[in-house]
Amino acid sequence: MSLDVEHTAPGTLWDRWGWLARPSLFFLAVIYYEELFFKLYCFRALSVEGAVFTFLFTLPVSMLLGLLCGGIPAGRGRVLLPVCTALVSLWIGAQLVYYHMFKAFLTFFSLTKMAMVAQSFGEMAVGNVLANWFPISMMAAPTVLAWSFRARLIPDRPGGSGRLRWAAMAAAVQLAAMGLVLLCGGGVLSLRYIYYHTATPELEVQNFGVMTQSQLELKRVLFGIQPDTPDLSTEPEPDKAPPDLEPTRPPRDDPPPFGGTVFRPEVIPGCHMLPIDFDTLIANEEDEGLKGAHLWFSQRTPAPENLWTGYFEGKNLVWIVAEGFSTLAMDPQRTPALWKLSHQGFVFDNFYTPLWGLSTSDGEYVTTTGLIPKSGVWSYSLSAENYMPFALGNQLRNKGYSTFAFHDYLYSYYDRDKSHPNMGYDYYALGQGLELESGESFPPSDLEMMEKIVPMFVGEDRFAVYCLTVSGHLTYTLESNAMSARHWDAVKDLPYSEEVRCYLASQIELELAMESLLDQLEEAGKLDDTVIVLSADHYPYGLTDEQYSELLGHQVDPVFEIFKNTLILWSGDMEGTSVKVDKYCSSLDVMPTLSNLFGLDYDSRLIMGSDILSSEDPLVIFANYSFIDQEGYYNSVLDQFTRWDGREPDLEEVERMVTEVQNRVAYSATVLDCDYYRLVLERAGMIEGP
């Protein structure tokens, strides 16, 4: 009886709230410990702001978990305590392993596709778990503690009140933490801006923690990404006049300015835009989000045509996105074909392949659409339901080309069997029209794929081929990579670690595939009339920064340098000549550049990349909102802009560029979420509705 009185009429604050405070403090210690461990293990750094705000945002989560376990009968609470601890540790631990593998974060959307991922890469994931036994064991330790001390953390009690007040206190702490973030508006990319506006998972984890980043990710998936909305109270500028139907351009047989000189764009009349009446769209739009999108797109300056507009018009196209390709994989002796193609034709001295959240699939999406993938979802997969008129497969098919897409891996992985036909291609992959003897091993052979697929299209009058390779896929060991083992003899004596040599060996398979492609095109008499394009889906993140530094010969800069890469853009009739392009550019710019070279009709205002060969200002965007432009480079981690000429930066201009980056990210999501191309072109009367 006295026990009942002690709990129903408590005399101290601890007596009143201890039954909820004990499990809450335990969860606070567990989550905060794991968050700090994650930062130190993955980023090797911990800022004061990151430590403070991670603690503040961990508090309400811990209080709610404490309420969940402590606010029910003790027997059930003692079971739920280790279960909740295990789930939290599993989520943060899974993020740790996933980031270690892919340099990105696991999303809730990816969990819905986990069966597909596990079927393909389950063995690889198990291997990474085993390789990361130390951090995994550190994440598992709190569950053991929760089980061992469950009776002390969830004491016996006959009941208790105050659950709603405890939940209200948790909500108040959350609101207080959000309010403190509102006060942190200093700098160009402030903590306030990161929390409330951007879609930057890496910066969110660094500053607010894994649990908060997961919450922000879920909010973006459900409600979209908030742009820096244009002022809807102002009248939009009138649309520029559409380009002439016959713009002035050099005849196809005129010689280009070859000879290895640095290319400088020369503007000629005409621009890449469609006659879209944005004024009418804005006036008739009831949805404020879409109205803001119409206004933003309408105020963008269309890309001008240039001396290279239509230069490849009528030519065939073989467009390759190469798994894990890197400039550092090439060598004039080991990879002579890749070396030749990268040093002839157009030579891009400052090309980057930024890494996005879904690595290969997002790398494809950026390269082939000129759009930035939406954080938290599979953008290419979702685009399969959208109208994609500017995709080169659709564009060239409408011009009478035979269009094909190939991949030497499972046909349905990342839903490519839906997205690639929607881009205008007849799609072939393992299990769908493409059978390879090497298909039972991993990774399959790029060479065997090329030997099988070229006869399928080389006899067509005009063909456009998109190809995704796989031989360069991680992991880079002799046991796990069939291509590394196949070409080991060619690299075994190189002065690098085994993983680096295995990576180089895997890229020799890509070299042999390219040699086969060139030989077959030449034998068919199609080489001089075919454009070959090759770039990476991402840099080889299967190598650690230290291993990548071996190839560089110095410690790699992980913000910019690690993403610097090669874009091959070559035609058979350009052999022996080169056009050097020193403009800063990225994989986001490949699609509009090809659209210009092939003389295709598209609206450059609706694409986030730009034609590299035009006079448009360069802008290389990275997933964490770092960027490179004509004035210098911005490091979002340090919130620091460095000018090329060493002068002090104009912070207002830097803020304007950050806003531009934010809007390109946000309105790329609008294009994906709202099927924006269909919406705009239907209302413009250019296509018929379903």
ZAMARGU-4260 file (C-alpha; in steps of 0.2 Angstrom, whole numbers, plus 5000, padded with zeros to 4 digits):
<rodrens>
0) 5000/5000/5000 | 5014/5012/5004 | 5022/5008/4987 | 5005/5015/4979 | 5006/5030/4989
5) 5024/5033/4984 | 5020/5033/4966 | 5003/5042/4966 | 5009/5056/4977 | 5027/5059/4972
10) 5037/5071/4982 | 5051/5075/4970 | 5053/5078/4952 | 5062/5062/4949 | 5048/5053/4958
15) 5036/5061/4946 | 5045/5058/4930 | 5058/5045/4933 | 5048/5031/4925 | 5049/5041/4909
20) 5065/5049/4911 | 5075/5033/4914 | 5071/5025/4897 | 5072/5043/4889 | 5089/5046/4895
25) 5095/5029/4890 | 5089/5032/4872 | 5097/5049/4872 | 5114/5042/4877 | 5112/5028/4864
30) 5107/5038/4849 | 5119/5053/4853 | 5133/5040/4855 | 5129/5032/4838 | 5126/5048/4829
35) 5144/5055/4835 | 5151/5038/4830 | 5144/5039/4813 | 5151/5057/4810 | 5168/5052/4816
40) 5169/5036/4806 | 5161/5042/4790 | 5166/5060/4789 | 5181/5059/4801 | 5176/5076/4808
45) 5164/5083/4820 | 5160/5102/4821 | 5154/5111/4837 | 5137/5115/4828 | 5135/5097/4822
50) 5138/5091/4840 | 5126/5103/4848 | 5111/5102/4836 | 5113/5083/4834 | 5110/5083/4853
55) 5096/5095/4853 | 5087/5085/4839 | 5090/5069/4848 | 5081/5075/4864 | 5063/5074/4857
60) 5066/5058/4848 | 5073/5050/4864 | 5059/5057/4875 | 5046/5049/4863 | 5055/5033/4863
65) 5056/5034/4882 | 5037/5037/4882 | 5034/5022/4871 | 5043/5010/4882 | 5040/5018/4899
70) 5022/5023/4897 | 5015/5005/4895 | 5015/4990/4908 | 5032/4986/4914 | 5032/4968/4906
75) 5029/4975/4889 | 5040/4990/4891 | 5055/4978/4895 | 5052/4969/4879 | 5050/4985/4869
80) 5065/4993/4876 | 5078/4982/4868 | 5067/4980/4852 | 5067/4999/4850 | 5086/5000/4854
85) 5089/4987/4841 | 5079/4996/4827 | 5087/5013/4831 | 5104/5004/4830 | 5100/4995/4815
90) 5094/5010/4805 | 5110/5021/4810 | 5121/5005/4807 | 5113/5002/4790 | 5116/5020/4785
95) 5134/5018/4791 | 5137/5002/4780 | 5127/5010/4765 | 5137/5026/4766 | 5153/5016/4767
100) 5148/5006/4751 | 5140/5019/4740 | 5145/5036/4748 | 5126/5040/4750 | 5112/5037/4762
105) 5099/5024/4762 | 5081/5031/4759 | 5064/5025/4764 | 5060/5023/4746 | 5074/5012/4743
110) 5068/5001/4758 | 5052/4997/4747 | 5064/4990/4734 | 5075/4981/4746 | 5070/4964/4739
115) 5077/4969/4722 | 5093/4976/4729 | 5096/4961/4741 | 5093/4949/4726 | 5107/4957/4717
120) 5119/4964/4730 | 5115/4954/4745 | 5131/4945/4745 | 5141/4961/4743 | 5131/4969/4757
125) 5136/4954/4769 | 5154/4956/4764 | 5153/4974/4768 | 5145/4970/4785 | 5159/4958/4789
130) 5172/4970/4783 | 5165/4983/4794 | 5164/4972/4809 | 5171/4985/4821 | 5158/4999/4818
135) 5144/4986/4817 | 5149/4979/4834 | 5149/4997/4841 | 5132/4999/4835 | 5126/4983/4842
140) 5132/4986/4859 | 5118/4997/4865 | 5105/4983/4862 | 5115/4971/4873 | 5115/4985/4886
145) 5096/4988/4884 | 5093/4969/4887 | 5104/4968/4902 | 5097/4983/4911 | 5079/4983/4905
150) 5073/4979/4923 | 5082/4995/4930 | 5077/5006/4915 | 5059/5000/4916 | 5055/4999/4935
155) 5039/4991/4942 | 5025/5003/4945 | 5007/5002/4947 | 5003/5016/4935 | 5007/5034/4932
160) 5000/5050/4924 | 5008/5063/4914 | 5010/5054/4897 | 5002/5069/4887 | 5013/5081/4896
165) 5029/5071/4892 | 5024/5071/4874 | 5020/5089/4875 | 5037/5092/4882 | 5045/5082/4868
170) 5036/5093/4855 | 5041/5109/4864 | 5060/5103/4864 | 5058/5099/4845 | 5050/5116/4842
175) 5064/5125/4852 | 5077/5116/4842 | 5069/5121/4826 | 5068/5139/4833 | 5087/5139/4837
180) 5090/5134/4819 | 5080/5149/4813 | 5092/5160/4822 | 5107/5152/4814 | 5106/5162/4798
185) 5124/5167/4796 | 5135/5164/4781 | 5130/5160/4763 | 5124/5142/4766 | 5117/5144/4784
190) 5111/5130/4796 | 5094/5138/4794 | 5095/5137/4775 | 5101/5119/4776 | 5087/5113/4787
195) 5072/5123/4780 | 5076/5124/4761 | 5090/5113/4754 | 5090/5094/4749 | 5108/5090/4755
200) 5108/5074/4765 | 5127/5075/4768 | 5126/5092/4776 | 5110/5087/4786 | 5119/5072/4793
205) 5134/5082/4797 | 5124/5096/4806 | 5109/5088/4813 | 5111/5069/4813 | 5105/5053/4804
210) 5088/5053/4813 | 5084/5071/4808 | 5090/5068/4791 | 5078/5054/4789 | 5064/5065/4795
215) 5069/5079/4782 | 5070/5066/4768 | 5053/5059/4772 | 5046/5077/4772 | 5054/5080/4755
220) 5047/5064/4748 | 5029/5068/4754 | 5029/5087/4751 | 5043/5090/4738 | 5057/5102/4739
225) 5054/5121/4743 | 5062/5132/4730 | 5067/5150/4733 | 5050/5155/4726 | 5051/5170/4713
230) 5041/5185/4717 | 5024/5182/4710 | 5018/5200/4713 | 5029/5206/4699 | 5025/5205/4680
235) 5035/5192/4671 | 5046/5197/4657 | 5039/5194/4640 | 5045/5178/4632 | 5059/5179/4620
240) 5055/5177/4602 | 5056/5159/4596 | 5071/5155/4585 | 5070/5156/4566 | 5066/5139/4558
245) 5082/5140/4548 | 5095/5148/4560 | 5112/5153/4553 | 5125/5139/4556 | 5140/5133/4547
250) 5137/5120/4533 | 5139/5102/4538 | 5154/5100/4527 | 5164/5116/4533 | 5179/5111/4543
255) 5178/5115/4561 | 5192/5125/4570 | 5202/5110/4574 | 5221/5109/4578 | 5221/5108/4597
260) 5216/5126/4600 | 5206/5131/4615 | 5188/5132/4610 | 5179/5149/4613 | 5160/5149/4609
265) 5154/5161/4596 | 5136/5166/4597 | 5126/5166/4581 | 5107/5170/4579 | 5094/5158/4586
270) 5091/5150/4602 | 5086/5133/4609 | 5068/5137/4615 | 5050/5132/4611 | 5036/5144/4609
275) 5028/5141/4626 | 5016/5155/4632 | 5022/5156/4650 | 5012/5172/4653 | 4996/5163/4649
280) 5001/5148/4660 | 5005/5159/4674 | 4988/5169/4673 | 4978/5153/4672 | 4988/5143/4685
285) 4979/5140/4702 | 4992/5130/4710 | 5005/5142/4718 | 5019/5129/4717 | 5016/5127/4698
290) 5014/5146/4696 | 5031/5148/4704 | 5038/5135/4692 | 5031/5143/4677 | 5038/5160/4682
295) 5055/5153/4686 | 5057/5144/4669 | 5050/5159/4660 | 5063/5170/4667 | 5078/5159/4662
300) 5088/5164/4647 | 5087/5152/4633 | 5103/5145/4626 | 5109/5152/4610 | 5114/5142/4595
305) 5132/5142/4591 | 5145/5136/4578 | 5142/5118/4583 | 5123/5118/4582 | 5119/5103/4571
310) 5137/5098/4567 | 5132/5080/4570 | 5115/5081/4562 | 5111/5064/4553 | 5125/5055/4561
315) 5123/5038/4571 | 5126/5039/4590 | 5133/5026/4602 | 5131/5034/4620 | 5139/5024/4634
320) 5138/5027/4653 | 5152/5017/4660 | 5151/5010/4677 | 5164/5017/4689 | 5175/5024/4675
325) 5188/5037/4679 | 5202/5047/4670 | 5214/5038/4681 | 5210/5021/4674 | 5217/5026/4657
330) 5234/5023/4651 | 5241/5024/4633 | 5248/5006/4634 | 5235/4997/4644 | 5220/5006/4637
335) 5225/5013/4620 | 5207/5014/4613 | 5200/5024/4628 | 5216/5035/4628 | 5214/5039/4609
340) 5196/5043/4611 | 5199/5054/4626 | 5213/5064/4617 | 5204/5067/4601 | 5188/5074/4595
345) 5182/5086/4609 | 5193/5086/4624 | 5185/5093/4640 | 5199/5098/4652 | 5187/5102/4667
350) 5173/5089/4666 | 5166/5082/4683 | 5154/5068/4687 | 5146/5072/4704 | 5140/5058/4714
355) 5121/5058/4718 | 5111/5049/4731 | 5107/5033/4720 | 5124/5032/4712 | 5122/5023/4696
360) 5104/5026/4693 | 5105/5044/4697 | 5121/5046/4687 | 5112/5039/4672 | 5097/5051/4676
365) 5108/5066/4676 | 5117/5062/4661 | 5103/5057/4650 | 5090/5070/4655 | 5100/5085/4660
370) 5090/5085/4677 | 5095/5084/4695 | 5088/5068/4703 | 5076/5071/4718 | 5083/5066/4735
375) 5075/5051/4743 | 5067/5043/4728 | 5072/5033/4713 | 5071/5047/4700 | 5074/5037/4684
380) 5061/5024/4690 | 5048/5037/4694 | 5051/5046/4677 | 5045/5030/4668 | 5027/5037/4671
385) 5031/5054/4664 | 5032/5062/4646 | 5050/5064/4642 | 5051/5073/4625 | 5068/5079/4626
390) 5076/5062/4629 | 5088/5058/4614 | 5080/5041/4611 | 5063/5049/4609 | 5070/5064/4599
395) 5080/5053/4587 | 5067/5040/4585 | 5055/5054/4579 | 5068/5058/4566 | 5068/5040/4559
400) 5082/5033/4569 | 5082/5015/4575 | 5085/5017/4594 | 5092/5004/4606 | 5097/5003/4624
405) 5108/4989/4632 | 5114/4984/4649 | 5124/4969/4653 | 5115/4966/4670 | 5097/4962/4676
410) 5084/4970/4665 | 5073/4975/4679 | 5086/4982/4691 | 5081/5000/4696 | 5066/4998/4685
415) 5076/5001/4669 | 5063/4990/4659 | 5051/5004/4662 | 5062/5020/4662 | 5072/5016/4646
420) 5058/5012/4634 | 5050/5028/4641 | 5065/5037/4635 | 5062/5030/4617 | 5073/5015/4616
425) 5070/4996/4613 | 5078/4989/4628 | 5089/4974/4630 | 5097/4967/4646 | 5100/4951/4655
430) 5084/4942/4655 | 5076/4952/4641 | 5084/4949/4624 | 5102/4948/4629 | 5110/4932/4634
435) 5128/4932/4640 | 5139/4917/4645 | 5147/4928/4658 | 5130/4933/4664 | 5132/4920/4678
440) 5147/4928/4685 | 5149/4946/4693 | 5151/4957/4685 | 5147/4951/4667 | 5158/4955/4653
445) 5157/4972/4643 | 5167/4964/4629 | 5154/4950/4627 | 5140/4962/4627 | 5148/4973/4614
450) 5151/4958/4603 | 5133/4953/4605 | 5124/4970/4603 | 5134/4978/4588 | 5127/4966/4575
455) 5109/4970/4581 | 5111/4989/4576 | 5125/4991/4564 | 5115/4986/4549 | 5102/5000/4552
460) 5102/5015/4541 | 5103/5027/4556 | 5105/5021/4574 | 5105/5029/4591 | 5112/5017/4604
465) 5112/5020/4623 | 5123/5007/4633 | 5126/5005/4652 | 5141/4995/4656 | 5144/4985/4672
470) 5162/4977/4672 | 5169/4991/4682 | 5157/4988/4697 | 5164/4987/4714 | 5170/4978/4724
475) 5188/4977/4718 | 5195/4961/4724 | 5200/4945/4715 | 5187/4935/4724 | 5172/4946/4721
480) 5176/4954/4704 | 5177/4942/4689 | 5184/4955/4678 | 5197/4960/4690 | 5202/4941/4690
485) 5201/4940/4671 | 5214/4954/4668 | 5225/4952/4684 | 5240/4948/4674 | 5240/4965/4665
490) 5241/4975/4682 | 5249/4963/4695 | 5266/4972/4694 | 5259/4989/4696 | 5265/4999/4711
495) 5248/5000/4719 | 5238/4991/4733 | 5228/4976/4728 | 5211/4985/4727 | 5218/4998/4716
500) 5225/4985/4704 | 5209/4976/4704 | 5200/4992/4699 | 5212/4995/4685 | 5210/4977/4679
505) 5191/4979/4679 | 5193/4994/4667 | 5203/4984/4655 | 5187/4975/4651 | 5179/4992/4646
510) 5194/4995/4635 | 5192/4979/4626 | 5173/4983/4623 | 5178/4999/4616 | 5191/4991/4604
515) 5177/4979/4598 | 5165/4993/4595 | 5177/5003/4585 | 5183/4987/4575 | 5165/4982/4571
520) 5160/5000/4566 | 5175/5001/4554 | 5171/4984/4547 | 5153/4989/4543 | 5159/5006/4536
525) 5150/5016/4549 | 5164/5022/4559 | 5166/5039/4551 | 5148/5042/4552 | 5146/5038/4570
530) 5147/5048/4586 | 5154/5040/4601 | 5150/5047/4618 | 5157/5040/4635 | 5156/5046/4653
535) 5155/5038/4670 | 5140/5036/4680 | 5151/5041/4695 | 5169/5040/4701 | 5175/5023/4708
540) 5169/5025/4726 | 5172/5007/4729 | 5190/5013/4732 | 5193/5023/4748 | 5200/5040/4747
545) 5217/5034/4752 | 5217/5021/4738 | 5211/5034/4725 | 5225/5045/4731 | 5237/5031/4726
550) 5232/5034/4708 | 5233/5053/4709 | 5250/5053/4718 | 5244/5064/4731 | 5230/5066/4744
555) 5214/5068/4735 | 5202/5083/4738 | 5186/5074/4743 | 5175/5090/4739 | 5180/5093/4721
560) 5195/5084/4714 | 5188/5066/4717 | 5174/5070/4705 | 5185/5076/4691 | 5183/5064/4676
565) 5183/5062/4657 | 5170/5065/4644 | 5173/5057/4628 | 5164/5065/4613 | 5172/5059/4597
570) 5167/5055/4579 | 5176/5044/4566 | 5179/5059/4555 | 5187/5068/4569 | 5202/5056/4571
575) 5218/5064/4573 | 5211/5081/4577 | 5205/5089/4593 | 5195/5104/4600 | 5201/5108/4618
580) 5187/5114/4629 | 5192/5122/4645 | 5175/5127/4651 | 5169/5119/4668 | 5156/5106/4665
585) 5148/5091/4671 | 5137/5076/4667 | 5122/5087/4669 | 5128/5096/4653 | 5130/5080/4642
590) 5112/5079/4636 | 5109/5097/4631 | 5127/5097/4622 | 5122/5082/4612 | 5105/5089/4608
595) 5114/5105/4601 | 5126/5095/4591 | 5113/5084/4583 | 5102/5099/4579 | 5087/5094/4590
600) 5073/5105/4595 | 5072/5107/4613 | 5069/5120/4626 | 5085/5124/4636 | 5075/5134/4649
605) 5067/5117/4655 | 5084/5108/4657 | 5095/5111/4672 | 5112/5107/4662 | 5118/5118/4648
610) 5126/5115/4631 | 5145/5115/4635 | 5149/5122/4618 | 5138/5137/4620 | 5141/5154/4628
615) 5131/5150/4643 | 5140/5153/4660 | 5146/5136/4667 | 5139/5129/4683 | 5145/5112/4690
620) 5133/5107/4704 | 5137/5094/4717 | 5125/5085/4729 | 5130/5095/4744 | 5127/5111/4735
625) 5146/5115/4733 | 5148/5122/4715 | 5160/5128/4702 | 5157/5142/4691 | 5167/5155/4680
630) 5172/5165/4695 | 5178/5151/4707 | 5172/5137/4718 | 5161/5136/4733 | 5164/5123/4747
635) 5147/5121/4756 | 5155/5111/4770 | 5166/5126/4774 | 5153/5138/4768 | 5168/5146/4758
640) 5169/5153/4741 | 5187/5155/4733 | 5189/5165/4717 | 5201/5159/4704 | 5210/5176/4703
645) 5212/5176/4722 | 5202/5192/4726 | 5189/5193/4739 | 5172/5186/4734 | 5156/5195/4731
650) 5145/5187/4745 | 5129/5193/4737 | 5134/5185/4721 | 5138/5169/4730 | 5121/5169/4738
655) 5113/5172/4722 | 5122/5156/4715 | 5117/5146/4730 | 5099/5151/4726 | 5102/5146/4708
660) 5108/5129/4714 | 5093/5127/4726 | 5081/5131/4712 | 5088/5120/4700 | 5087/5106/4713
665) 5069/5110/4718 | 5062/5113/4700 | 5070/5097/4694 | 5059/5089/4707 | 5044/5098/4701
670) 5048/5091/4683 | 5048/5074/4690 | 5034/5075/4703 | 5021/5085/4692 | 5025/5077/4675
675) 5029/5095/4670 | 5035/5093/4652 | 5018/5085/4648 | 5008/5098/4658 | 5017/5113/4649
680) 5018/5106/4631 | 5000/5100/4632 | 4994/5117/4637 | 5005/5125/4624 | 4996/5114/4611
685) 5012/5104/4606 | 5005/5087/4611 | 4988/5080/4613 | 4982/5074/4630 | 4979/5056/4634
</rodrens>
